[in-house]
Amino acid sequence: MTLFPAGIGRRDDLGTDLRAACDALDEEALIPARVLSQHSGVWLVAEPDALEPRLVHARAKLREEADGPPVTGDWVALDDGDAIAAVLPRHGVVVRRAVGEGRAERQVLAANVELALVAEPLPEPNERRAERLVAIAGAGDVPVALLLTKSDLDPEADATALRLAREIGVPDAIAVSVRTGDGIGAVRSLLPPGATAVLLGPSGAGKSTLVNALLGEERQATGEVRESDRRGRHTTVTRELLSLPNGGLLIDTPGMREVGMWDGGVDDTFEDVVELALACRFSDCQHDTEPGCAVREVVPPERLEAWRKLAREQAWVDDRRAAARNRERLGRSLRGVQRDARWVKGDE
């Protein structure tokens, strides 16, 4: 029995693609493996036909790559010294802005996923937070399904799920309760054999409890929610790729209280605003006080304010990324001038 009994991708030729990706690196004896989790400078990886995963290190240069070190879900190439030599091409990447005020750095949460499950707890789901999670998934071209957990706390859970999904533009929404079992089968149906999903949401949303229900065993630690603020404790401390009984794969993640924008996704999440804005009198309409606005009277004020906030945040990130690229180009130019000057002087 292998670690991934039903395969690790949707395509039958995935193994061939991985070998080709390793061969393209022009280094002998490289073999593909998938990152299951990361732990203080070491990575737990598994080869497609492995019986057991193993811990490996990564080459020093990978820690300095612009895309950062390997992350959970990555396909990597291992050398004959059991070190990660390279990260293979990614798809379905979920990225947020790194936590911390004023930071303009990216943090990859998961790679090579086909679906993002955005979890919000009932009876009071946070629509604005869900919008942000949907936006960062959309920026990586990752489809989203909304899970409203603890549905036993809301007698109108199904209606709430449909309403919230409609308001944030998500096609699929499931009200789920581990306590009663409602919705568990529907969630399983979203995770077919070979497909990889990532579970995103805040602490206290019951993500680890849901993962245990999907696994059929008490694998992930769970904790009580504080009565004072209904927040949970971080019982999941690292992102981990888990194999489900039906052959689907799920990346469990720690609870997130900050979801900063990085790579766009605002327009995808606010398609209603974007489409209505085409009829505005002014092309740069902010849908505030401008005359001839086609959005202001249709979109609810709180959703419109959420759009403004995310758009401003994305513009801030884009400005700082552009400034960083300019500094890098200037640095390369200066190094070239200095090198030419040394050559003229005969120092090289």
Secondary structure, 3 states (H helix, E strand, C coil): CCCCCCCCCCCCCHHHHHHHHHHCCCCCCCEEEEEEEEECCEEEEECCCCCCCEEEEECHHHHHCCCCCCCCCCEEEECCCCEEEEECCCCCCEEEECCCCCCCCEEEEECCCCEEEEEEECCCCCHHHHHHHHHHHHHCCCCEEEEEECHHHCCCHHHHHHHHHHHHCCCEEEECCCCCCCCHHHHHHCCCCCCEEEEECCCCCCHHHHHHHHHCCCCCCCCCCCCCCCCCCCCCCCCEEEECCCCCEEEECCCCCCCECCCCCHHHHCHHHHHHHCCCCCCCCCCCCCCCCCCCCCCCHHHHHHHHHHHHHHHHHHHHHHHHHHHHHHHHHHHHHHHHHHHHHCCC
